[in-house]
């Protein structure tokens, strides 16, 4: 079984950067990135 984080669960409490760090730390295999909410903010500082 693979674990995936759906960012809708952290929508009002976290950023994409934090979600990615937590996924790596806790062994998630995938993340469902919210392209309309969290991705634009992330791309202002990352490529």
Long-range contacts (C-beta under 8 A, 24 or more apart in sequence): 2-29, 2-30, 3-27, 3-28, 3-29, 3-30, 4-28, 4-29, 4-30, 4-31, 4-32, 5-30, 5-31, 5-32, 6-32, 7-31, 7-32, 7-33, 7-34, 7-37, 7-38, 8-32, 8-34, 11-37, 11-38, 15-41, 15-42, 16-41, 16-42, 17-42, 17-46
